[in-house]
């Protein structure tokens, strides 16, 4: 179950999934260990880094479904092989994208947000999401844009006031 949840979280477009609160709390350390492995692989340098990177990738593959189970049996001569599973795609995204994103972050890659209770059975729902995603970056930039926009407007109104004052002074001089 945790492998499926981890695969869904890594492969999700919005970097978030909705699940029950106990599942989210169990998933957090599970997924953070996998992200730590990809972060270590992203920061490897020097001699033997490729070998160490492959080792870390194989360790992280244990957190997802392999994707090669019975692949050879399902493929006969002349047939195209079935596509790889979502676990392979999750592993690829984990090491290509998320490892680079969290390269400088020492930990705390996920956030759990409580949503309330489900109507059918009353289970407590939660959103578990990856931090530093696109929505977080937009939310951080939007107050800055508003502050810059309001500063421009304030500057424009001050300029209009000063021009009105200079016109008033020139009218009073006449």
C-alpha positions as CSV (number, residue, x, y, z in Angstrom):
1,X,0.0,0.0,0.0
2,X,2.8,2.4,0.9
3,X,4.5,1.7,-2.4
4,X,1.4,2.5,-4.3
5,X,0.9,5.8,-2.3
6,X,4.6,6.7,-2.9
7,X,4.3,6.0,-6.6
8,X,1.1,8.1,-6.8
9,X,2.7,11.0,-4.9
10,X,5.8,11.1,-7.0
11,X,3.9,10.7,-10.3
12,X,1.2,13.2,-9.5
13,X,1.0,16.3,-11.6
14,X,0.3,18.6,-8.7
15,X,2.9,17.0,-6.3
16,X,0.0,16.1,-3.9
17,X,-2.4,13.4,-3.2
18,X,-5.5,13.1,-0.9
19,X,-5.6,10.2,1.5
20,X,-6.6,9.4,5.0
21,X,-4.6,11.0,7.8
22,X,-3.0,7.7,9.2
23,X,-1.9,6.7,5.7
24,X,-0.4,10.2,5.2
25,X,1.5,10.0,8.5
26,X,2.9,6.5,7.6
27,X,3.8,7.6,4.0
28,X,5.8,10.7,5.2
29,X,9.0,8.9,6.5
30,X,8.7,6.3,3.7
31,X,8.8,8.9,0.9
32,X,11.3,11.1,2.6
33,X,13.9,8.3,2.7
34,X,13.5,7.8,-1.0
35,X,13.9,11.5,-1.7
36,X,17.0,11.5,0.5
37,X,18.5,8.8,-1.7
38,X,17.9,10.8,-4.8
39,X,19.3,14.0,-3.1
40,X,22.5,12.1,-2.3
41,X,22.7,10.9,-5.9
42,X,22.3,14.4,-7.2
43,X,25.1,15.7,-5.0
44,X,27.7,13.0,-6.0
45,X,30.9,14.1,-7.5
46,X,34.3,12.6,-8.2
47,X,35.6,9.2,-9.0
48,X,33.1,6.4,-8.7
49,X,30.1,8.6,-8.6
50,X,28.3,6.8,-11.4
51,X,28.6,3.5,-9.6
52,X,27.4,5.1,-6.3
53,X,24.5,6.7,-8.3
54,X,23.4,3.4,-9.7
55,X,23.6,1.9,-6.2
56,X,21.4,4.7,-4.8
57,X,18.9,4.3,-7.6
58,X,18.6,0.6,-7.0
59,X,18.1,1.2,-3.3
60,X,15.4,3.7,-4.1
61,X,13.8,1.2,-6.5
62,X,12.8,-0.8,-3.4
63,X,10.4,2.0,-2.5
64,X,8.4,1.5,-5.7
65,X,7.2,-1.4,-7.8
66,X,9.9,-2.7,-10.1
67,X,8.0,-2.6,-13.4
68,X,9.8,-5.7,-14.8
69,X,7.7,-8.4,-13.2
70,X,6.8,-11.0,-15.9
71,X,7.8,-8.6,-18.7
72,X,9.7,-11.2,-20.7
73,X,6.8,-13.7,-20.4
74,X,4.2,-11.1,-21.6
75,X,6.3,-10.3,-24.7
76,X,6.3,-12.8,-27.5
77,X,8.1,-12.7,-30.8
78,X,6.9,-9.9,-33.0
79,X,5.0,-8.2,-30.2
80,X,5.9,-4.9,-28.6
81,X,6.6,-5.1,-25.0
82,X,4.1,-3.7,-22.5
83,X,4.9,-0.3,-21.2
84,X,6.9,-0.1,-17.9
85,X,4.9,0.5,-14.8
86,X,4.4,3.7,-12.9
87,X,7.1,2.7,-10.5
88,X,9.8,3.1,-13.2
89,X,8.4,6.5,-14.1
90,X,8.3,7.5,-10.5
91,X,12.0,6.4,-10.1
92,X,13.0,8.4,-13.2
93,X,11.2,11.5,-11.9
94,X,12.6,11.1,-8.4
95,X,16.2,11.1,-9.6
96,X,15.9,13.5,-12.6
97,X,13.7,16.2,-11.2
98,X,13.2,15.9,-7.4
99,X,16.8,15.1,-6.6
100,X,17.9,18.4,-8.2
101,X,15.0,20.3,-6.5
102,X,15.9,19.1,-3.0
103,X,19.7,19.1,-3.5
104,X,20.2,21.9,-1.0
105,X,17.4,21.0,1.4
106,X,18.5,19.0,4.4
107,X,15.1,17.3,5.0
108,X,11.4,18.0,5.4
109,X,10.3,17.3,1.8
110,X,6.6,16.7,2.5
111,X,3.8,18.6,4.1
112,X,0.5,17.1,5.6
113,X,-2.6,19.3,5.6
114,X,-5.7,18.1,7.4
115,X,-8.9,18.4,5.4
116,X,-11.6,17.3,7.8
117,X,-13.8,14.2,7.8
118,X,-15.1,12.1,4.8
119,X,-18.9,12.1,4.6
120,X,-19.3,8.3,4.0
121,X,-17.4,6.8,6.8
122,X,-16.1,9.7,8.8
123,X,-12.4,9.0,8.2
124,X,-10.2,12.0,8.6
125,X,-8.7,13.1,5.3
126,X,-5.4,14.8,4.6
127,X,-3.4,16.1,1.7
128,X,0.2,15.1,1.6
129,X,2.3,17.2,-0.8
130,X,5.8,17.8,-1.7
131,X,7.1,21.2,-0.6
132,X,8.8,23.7,-3.0
133,X,6.4,22.9,-5.8
134,X,5.2,25.2,-8.5
135,X,2.2,26.5,-6.4
136,X,4.4,27.3,-3.5
137,X,6.8,29.3,-5.7
138,X,3.8,31.2,-7.3
139,X,2.4,32.0,-3.8
140,X,5.8,33.4,-2.7
141,X,6.1,35.5,-5.8
142,X,2.6,36.9,-5.8
143,X,3.0,39.0,-2.7
144,X,6.2,40.4,-4.1
145,X,4.5,41.3,-7.3
146,X,1.6,42.9,-5.4
147,X,4.1,44.9,-3.3
148,X,6.0,46.0,-6.4
149,X,2.7,46.9,-8.1
150,X,1.5,48.9,-5.1
151,X,4.8,50.6,-4.9
152,X,4.5,51.6,-8.6
153,X,1.0,52.9,-8.0
154,X,2.2,54.8,-4.9
155,X,5.0,56.3,-7.0
156,X,2.5,57.2,-9.7
157,X,0.2,58.9,-7.2
158,X,3.1,60.8,-5.6
159,X,4.2,61.9,-9.0
160,X,0.7,63.0,-9.8
161,X,0.5,64.9,-6.5
162,X,3.8,66.6,-7.1
163,X,2.8,67.6,-10.6
164,X,-0.6,68.9,-9.3
165,X,1.3,70.9,-6.6
166,X,3.6,72.4,-9.1
167,X,0.6,73.3,-11.3
168,X,-1.1,74.9,-8.2
169,X,2.0,76.9,-7.5
170,X,2.3,78.1,-11.0
171,X,-1.4,79.1,-11.0
172,X,-1.0,80.9,-7.7
173,X,2.0,82.8,-9.0
174,X,0.0,84.1,-11.9
